[in-house]
Amino acid sequence: MKQLLPILAFVLVLAGCTARVQYTTVEIKDPIRHYYPILQGQDLMVRVRMNNTGKVPLVVKDIQPSCGCIVLESDHEFVVPPERSMYVTLRYDSRKNVGKVEHSVRFWGNISPEGMAELRFDVNVVPDANFHHDYEELYDKTESARKLKEFLAGQDTRVGYYVDR
């Protein structure tokens, strides 16, 4: 009887830990994106806005990119209250790719109906030119030219995208 009491207590503790998370609905802003071309070796920052449109808190347990070249800028569990949004920033490293590349990022959690939401994007990675640089290209690599270009056109890592409508 004394051996049965700890086993019974263990079973009761396990039975009490069966809280279930309810599913919620999620909306990803622009789930299919086409980014403008970038140079090979340039990083592309992909910022994703996820809206929790349900009545239950959204718990994102895992974020799985389709390639090792996509890195999550902050790796932790995300919890989003109902009718609120969260932003996820991903960095795509284009050093090992050339041409049109297509990637997807899957968000796993209590997302209705399949437990998963997906972002798909493509970008054309342009290789560096294989010729001697002229004066303008050499000047463009200086610090003052980079700051001027960034001031006029924005940061290179914040390349825009377009969507199919």
Beta strands, then each sheet from edge to edge (+ up, - down):
strand 1: 26-28
strand 2: 32-35
strand 3: 38-39
strand 4: 43-52
strand 5: 58-65
strand 6: 70-72
strand 7: 78-80
strand 8: 85-93
strand 9: 99-109
strand 10: 116-126
strand 11: 161-162
sheet 1: 1+ 4- 8+ 6-
sheet 2: 3+ 10+ 2+ 11-
sheet 3: 3+ 10+ 9- 5+ 7-
end
